[in-house]
Amino acid sequence: MRFDPWTCPQCGQTAKGTLDTISGVALLTFDEQGNAEYSGQTDVCWDDQTSVVDDRGRVRLLCPDGHQWPATSSEITPADPNGLPDA
């Protein structure tokens, strides 16, 4: 896989990865009256992890310093228009 550009335009470092989204299930606990509270844990759904892609099909790369920039890749397709991973 190749990205263009693959180095940070701001500091010149090599990208450390793509900005991705993942779904999660925020776990709940219920009392006897049916009142819910968040339990403080989330089950992460790793199988639906997708790269954030703009309307031009570019991913967001990040360098170790946290700078972000758009980059093209022939292996990434445009995201769902609502910004959520396909179900």
DSSP file (Angstrom, degrees, kcal/mol; ACC not computed):
  #  RESIDUE AA STRUCTURE BP1 BP2  ACC     N-H-->O    O-->H-N    N-H-->O    O-->H-N    TCO  KAPPA ALPHA  PHI   PSI    X-CA   Y-CA   Z-CA
    1    1 A M              0   0    0      0, 0.0     2,-0.4     0, 0.0    72,-0.0   0.000 360.0 360.0 360.0 140.4    0.0    0.0    0.0
    2    2 A R        -     0   0    0      2,-0.0    72,-0.5     3,-0.0     2,-0.3  -0.967 360.0-161.5-128.0 144.8    1.3    3.5   -0.8
    3    3 A F        -     0   0    0     -2,-0.4     3,-0.3    70,-0.1    70,-0.2  -0.933  19.3-124.6-121.8 147.1    0.2    6.9    0.4
    4    4 A D  B    S+A   72   0A   0     68,-1.6    68,-2.4     1,-0.4     2,-0.1  -0.946 101.2  18.2-136.6 114.8    0.8   10.3   -1.2
    5    5 A P  S    S+     0   0    0      0, 0.0    -1,-0.4     0, 0.0    64,-0.1   0.601  75.7 173.2 -81.5 152.0    2.2   12.2    0.7
    6    6 A W        +     0   0    0     -3,-0.3     9,-2.3    -2,-0.1     2,-0.3   0.440  62.1  67.1-102.8  -2.6    3.4    9.7    3.2
    7    7 A T  B    S-B   14   0B   0      7,-0.2     7,-0.2    -4,-0.0     6,-0.1  -0.900  97.0 -94.6-116.6 151.5    5.5   12.2    5.3
    8    8 A C     >  -     0   0    0      5,-3.3     4,-2.0    -2,-0.3    -2,-0.1  -0.418  22.9-150.1 -66.0 125.1    4.0   15.0    7.4
    9    9 A P  T  4 S+     0   0    0      0, 0.0    -1,-0.2     0, 0.0    60,-0.0   0.724  95.7  49.1 -67.1 -19.1    3.9   18.3    5.4
   10   10 A Q  T  4 S+     0   0    0      3,-0.1    -2,-0.0     1,-0.0    59,-0.0   0.886 132.6   5.3 -88.1 -42.4    4.4   20.2    8.7
   11   11 A C  T  4 S-     0   0    0      2,-0.1    -1,-0.0    56,-0.0    -3,-0.0   0.511  90.0-120.5-124.2  -7.7    7.4   18.4   10.3
   12   12 A G     <  +     0   0    0     -4,-2.0     2,-0.1     1,-0.3     0, 0.0   0.422  61.9 140.7  85.4  -2.7    8.6   15.9    7.8
   13   13 A Q        -     0   0    0     -6,-0.1    -5,-3.3     1,-0.1    -1,-0.3  -0.378  59.2-100.8 -74.2 154.6    8.1   12.8    9.9
   14   14 A T  B     -B    7   0B   0     -7,-0.2    -7,-0.2     1,-0.1    -1,-0.1  -0.479  46.3 -97.1 -70.3 142.2    6.8    9.5    8.5
   15   15 A A        -     0   0    0     -9,-2.3    48,-0.3    -2,-0.2    -1,-0.1  -0.300  26.3-159.7 -58.5 141.2    3.1    8.8    9.1
   16   16 A K        -     0   0    0     46,-3.4     2,-0.3     1,-0.3    47,-0.2   0.639  62.5 -48.0 -95.7 -17.2    2.4    6.6   12.0
   17   17 A G  E     -C   62   0C   0     45,-1.2    45,-2.3     2,-0.0    -1,-0.3  -0.981  60.4 -72.6 171.1-179.2   -1.1    5.6   10.9
   18   18 A T  E     -C   61   0C   0     -2,-0.3     2,-0.5    43,-0.2    43,-0.2  -0.715  44.5-109.5 -99.1 151.4   -4.5    6.5    9.6
   19   19 A L        -     0   0    0     41,-2.7    33,-3.2    -2,-0.3    41,-0.4  -0.726  49.8-177.6 -77.1 123.5   -7.3    8.2   11.5
   20   20 A D  E     -F   51   0D   0     -2,-0.5     2,-0.4    31,-0.3    31,-0.2  -0.802  22.8-140.6-123.5 161.7   -9.9    5.4   12.0
   21   21 A T  E     -F   50   0D   0     29,-2.9    29,-2.2    -2,-0.3     2,-0.3  -0.934  17.9-177.8-118.1 148.6  -13.3    5.0   13.5
   22   22 A I  E     -     0   0D   0     -2,-0.4     2,-0.2    27,-0.2    24,-0.1  -0.981  22.2-124.6-139.1 151.5  -14.6    2.0   15.4
   23   23 A S  E     -F   45   0D   0     22,-0.6    22,-2.8    -2,-0.3     2,-0.3  -0.614  27.9-175.0 -91.2 156.9  -18.0    1.2   17.0
   24   24 A G  E     -F   44   0D   0     20,-0.2     2,-0.6    -2,-0.2    20,-0.2  -0.987  25.1-130.7-148.4 156.6  -18.5    0.4   20.6
   25   25 A V  E     -F   43   0D   0     18,-2.7    18,-2.4    -2,-0.3     2,-0.7  -0.939  20.5-144.9-111.0 110.6  -21.2   -0.8   22.9
   26   26 A A  E     -F   42   0D   0     -2,-0.6    16,-0.2    16,-0.2     2,-0.1  -0.656  27.3-128.6 -74.6 115.3  -21.3    1.3   26.1
   27   27 A L  E     -     0   0D   0     14,-2.2    12,-2.9    -2,-0.7    13,-0.5  -0.383  24.3-158.1 -74.0 143.0  -22.4   -1.2   28.7
   28   28 A L  E     -F   38   0D   0     10,-0.3     2,-0.4    11,-0.1    10,-0.2  -0.832   9.9-154.7-117.6 153.9  -25.3   -0.5   31.0
   29   29 A T  E     -F   37   0D   0      8,-2.6     8,-2.2    -2,-0.3     2,-0.4  -0.976  14.9-153.5-123.1 145.1  -26.4   -1.7   34.4
   30   30 A F  E     -F   36   0D   0     -2,-0.4     6,-0.2     6,-0.2     2,-0.1  -0.919   4.0-143.7-119.6 142.5  -30.1   -1.6   35.5
   31   31 A D    >   -     0   0    0      4,-2.1     3,-1.8    -2,-0.4     6,-0.0  -0.373  43.8 -88.7 -89.9-179.3  -31.7   -1.5   38.9
   32   32 A E  T 3  S+     0   0    0      1,-0.3    -1,-0.0     2,-0.1    -2,-0.0   0.705 127.3  55.6 -66.4 -20.1  -34.9   -3.3   39.9
   33   33 A Q  T 3  S-     0   0    0      2,-0.1    -1,-0.3     0, 0.0    -3,-0.0   0.444 120.6-105.5 -90.1  -1.0  -37.0   -0.3   38.7
   34   34 A G    <   +     0   0    0     -3,-1.8     2,-0.3     1,-0.3    -2,-0.1   0.543  69.7 147.7  89.6   7.6  -35.5   -0.3   35.2
   35   35 A N        -     0   0    0      1,-0.0    -4,-2.1     2,-0.0     2,-0.3  -0.599  36.2-144.4 -76.7 135.9  -33.3    2.7   35.7
   36   36 A A  E     -F   30   0D   0     -2,-0.3     2,-0.3    -6,-0.2    -6,-0.2  -0.749  19.3-178.1-106.5 149.4  -30.0    2.5   33.7
   37   37 A E  E     -F   29   0D   0     -8,-2.2    -8,-2.6    -2,-0.3     2,-0.2  -0.985  35.9-107.7-135.9 145.2  -26.5    3.7   34.5
   38   38 A Y  E     -F   28   0D   0     -2,-0.3   -10,-0.3   -10,-0.2   -11,-0.1  -0.564  22.6-146.1 -69.5 138.1  -23.4    3.4   32.3
   39   39 A S  E     -     0   0D   0    -12,-2.9   -11,-0.1     2,-0.3    -1,-0.1   0.637  36.8-113.1 -82.1 -13.6  -21.1    0.8   33.8
   40   40 A G  E    S+     0   0D   0    -13,-0.5     2,-0.3     1,-0.4   -12,-0.1   0.514  84.5  99.7  93.1   5.5  -18.0    2.6   32.7
   41   41 A Q  E     -     0   0D   0    -14,-0.3   -14,-2.2     2,-0.0     2,-0.4  -0.910  52.1-160.4-124.3 153.7  -16.9    0.0   30.2
   42   42 A T  E     -F   26   0D   0     -2,-0.3     2,-0.7   -16,-0.2   -16,-0.2  -0.998  15.1-140.5-133.5 130.9  -17.3   -0.3   26.4
   43   43 A D  E     -F   25   0D   0    -18,-2.4   -18,-2.7    -2,-0.4     2,-0.4  -0.826  26.8-143.8 -86.3 117.7  -17.1   -3.4   24.3
   44   44 A V  E     -F   24   0D   0     -2,-0.7     2,-1.1   -20,-0.2   -20,-0.2  -0.679   3.3-144.0 -87.8 134.8  -15.2   -2.3   21.1
   45   45 A C  E >   +F   23   0D   0    -22,-2.8     3,-1.6    -2,-0.4   -22,-0.6  -0.713  23.8 175.2 -97.6  81.9  -16.2   -3.8   17.8
   46   46 A W  E >   +     0   0D   0     -2,-1.1     3,-1.6     1,-0.3    -1,-0.2   0.761  68.2  71.1 -62.5 -26.9  -12.8   -4.1   16.1
   47   47 A D  E 3  S+     0   0D   0      1,-0.3    -1,-0.3    -3,-0.1    -2,-0.0   0.682  97.2  50.4 -67.9 -16.4  -14.2   -5.9   13.1
   48   48 A D  E <  S+     0   0D   0     -3,-1.6    -1,-0.3   -25,-0.1     2,-0.2   0.194  76.2 138.8-106.3  18.5  -15.9   -2.7   11.8
   49   49 A Q  E <   +     0   0D   0     -3,-1.6     2,-0.3   -27,-0.1   -27,-0.2  -0.430  28.0 175.9 -63.0 129.1  -12.8   -0.5   12.1
   50   50 A T  E     -F   21   0D   0    -29,-2.2   -29,-2.9    -2,-0.2     2,-0.2  -0.981  32.0-109.9-137.1 149.3  -12.6    1.8    9.0
   51   51 A S  E     -F   20   0D   0     -2,-0.3     2,-0.4   -31,-0.2   -31,-0.3  -0.523  37.9-110.1 -73.4 142.3  -10.3    4.6    8.0
   52   52 A V        -     0   0    0    -33,-3.2     8,-0.8    -2,-0.2     2,-0.4  -0.641  43.6-174.0 -72.2 125.2  -11.8    8.1    7.9
   53   53 A V  B     -D   59   0C   0     -2,-0.4    26,-0.3     6,-0.2     6,-0.2  -0.982  14.9-138.1-128.0 133.6  -12.1    9.0    4.3
   54   54 A D    >   -     0   0    0      4,-2.6     3,-2.2    -2,-0.4    25,-0.4  -0.227  39.7 -90.0 -82.5 178.5  -13.1   12.4    2.8
   55   55 A D  T 3  S+     0   0    0      1,-0.3    -1,-0.1     2,-0.1    -2,-0.0   0.602 127.5  56.9 -68.1 -10.4  -15.4   12.9   -0.1
   56   56 A R  T 3  S-     0   0    0      2,-0.1    -1,-0.3    22,-0.0    -2,-0.0   0.338 120.9-106.4 -98.4   4.9  -12.4   12.9   -2.5
   57   57 A G  S <  S+     0   0    0     -3,-2.2    16,-0.4     1,-0.3     2,-0.4   0.647  73.7 140.1  82.2  16.0  -11.4    9.4   -1.2
   58   58 A R        -     0   0    0     14,-0.1    -4,-2.6    12,-0.0    -1,-0.3  -0.753  42.5-141.5 -96.1 139.4   -8.4   10.7    0.8
   59   59 A V  E     -DE  53  71C   0     12,-2.2    12,-2.2    -2,-0.4     2,-0.6  -0.430  19.7-114.8 -84.7 167.7   -7.5    9.2    4.2
   60   60 A R  E     - E   0  70C   0     -8,-0.8   -41,-2.7   -41,-0.4     2,-0.3  -0.946  31.7-162.7-104.3 118.4   -6.2   11.3    7.2
   61   61 A L  E     -CE  18  69C   0      8,-2.9     8,-1.7    -2,-0.6     2,-0.4  -0.706   0.7-156.0 -96.3 154.0   -2.7   10.4    8.1
   62   62 A L  E     -CE  17  68C   0    -45,-2.3   -46,-3.4    -2,-0.3   -45,-1.2  -0.984   3.0-148.6-129.6 141.5   -1.1   11.2   11.5
   63   63 A C    >   -     0   0    0      4,-1.7     3,-2.1    -2,-0.4   -48,-0.2  -0.528  40.9 -94.4 -96.7 171.7    2.6   11.7   12.4
   64   64 A P  T 3  S+     0   0    0      0, 0.0   -49,-0.1     0, 0.0    -1,-0.0   0.743 125.7  57.7 -58.7 -23.5    4.0   10.9   15.9
   65   65 A D  T 3  S-     0   0    0      2,-0.1    -3,-0.0     1,-0.0     0, 0.0   0.473 120.1-108.3 -86.2  -1.7    3.6   14.6   16.8
   66   66 A G    <   +     0   0    0     -3,-2.1     2,-0.1     1,-0.3    -1,-0.0   0.478  67.3 147.4  92.1   2.1   -0.1   14.4   16.1
   67   67 A H        -     0   0    0      1,-0.0    -4,-1.7    -5,-0.0     2,-0.3  -0.471  32.7-152.8 -69.0 144.4   -0.2   16.5   12.9
   68   68 A Q  E     +E   62   0C   0     -6,-0.2    -6,-0.2    -2,-0.1    -8,-0.1  -0.914  19.7 165.2-119.8 147.3   -2.9   15.4   10.4
   69   69 A W  E     -E   61   0C   0     -8,-1.7    -8,-2.9    -2,-0.3     2,-0.2  -0.985  36.9-104.5-154.9 153.8   -3.0   15.7    6.7
   70   70 A P  E     +E   60   0C   0      0, 0.0     2,-0.3     0, 0.0   -10,-0.2  -0.556  39.8 177.8 -79.4 145.5   -5.0   14.2    3.7
   71   71 A A  E     -E   59   0C   0    -12,-2.2   -12,-2.2    -2,-0.2     2,-0.2  -0.996  23.9-124.4-146.4 148.2   -3.4   11.6    1.6
   72   72 A T  B     +A    4   0A   0    -68,-2.4   -68,-1.6    -2,-0.3     2,-0.3  -0.630  25.4 177.3 -90.6 152.2   -4.4    9.4   -1.4
   73   73 A S    >   -     0   0    0    -16,-0.4     3,-1.1    -2,-0.2   -70,-0.1  -0.951  30.4-142.9-152.2 134.6   -4.2    5.7   -1.5
   74   74 A S  T 3  S+     0   0    0    -72,-0.5   -71,-0.1    -2,-0.3    -1,-0.0   0.646 101.6  56.9 -72.1 -13.1   -5.3    3.3   -4.2
   75   75 A E  T 3  S+     0   0    0    -73,-0.3     2,-0.4     2,-0.0    -1,-0.2   0.433  90.9  82.7 -98.7   0.5   -6.5    0.8   -1.6
   76   76 A I    <   -     0   0    0     -3,-1.1    -3,-0.2   -19,-0.1     3,-0.0  -0.886  61.6-158.3-108.8 135.4   -8.9    3.1    0.2
   77   77 A T        -     0   0    0     -2,-0.4   -20,-0.1     1,-0.1    -2,-0.0  -0.770  35.9 -82.6-107.6 156.2  -12.5    3.7   -1.0
   78   78 A P        -     0   0    0      0, 0.0   -23,-0.1     0, 0.0    -1,-0.1  -0.198  52.0-110.9 -57.2 147.6  -14.7    6.7   -0.2
   79   79 A A        -     0   0    0    -25,-0.4   -27,-0.1   -26,-0.3   -22,-0.0  -0.263  39.5 -80.4 -76.5 162.9  -16.6    6.4    3.1
   80   80 A D    >   -     0   0    0      4,-0.4     3,-2.4     1,-0.1    -1,-0.2  -0.405  46.3-118.8 -56.4 136.6  -20.3    6.0    3.6
   81   81 A P  T 3  S+     0   0    0      0, 0.0    -1,-0.1     0, 0.0    -2,-0.1   0.756 112.4  56.9 -58.5 -26.0  -21.9    9.5    3.2
   82   82 A N  T 3  S-     0   0    0      2,-0.2    -2,-0.1     1,-0.0    -3,-0.0   0.473 113.3-117.6 -85.8   1.1  -23.2    9.5    6.8
   83   83 A G  S <  S+     0   0    0     -3,-2.4    -1,-0.0     1,-0.3    -4,-0.0   0.547  76.0 117.6  81.3   7.5  -19.7    9.0    8.2
   84   84 A L  S    S-     0   0    0      1,-0.1    -4,-0.4   -63,-0.0    -1,-0.3  -0.794  70.9-102.6-107.7 151.0  -20.5    5.6    9.8
   85   85 A P        -     0   0    0      0, 0.0     2,-0.1     0, 0.0    -1,-0.1  -0.327  48.8 -91.9 -64.1 152.1  -18.9    2.2    8.9
   86   86 A D              0   0    0      1,-0.1    -7,-0.0   -38,-0.0     0, 0.0  -0.407 360.0 360.0 -62.5 141.1  -21.1   -0.1    6.8
   87   87 A A              0   0    0     -3,-0.1    -1,-0.1    -2,-0.1   -39,-0.0   0.462 360.0 360.0 -77.7 360.0  -23.2   -2.4    8.9
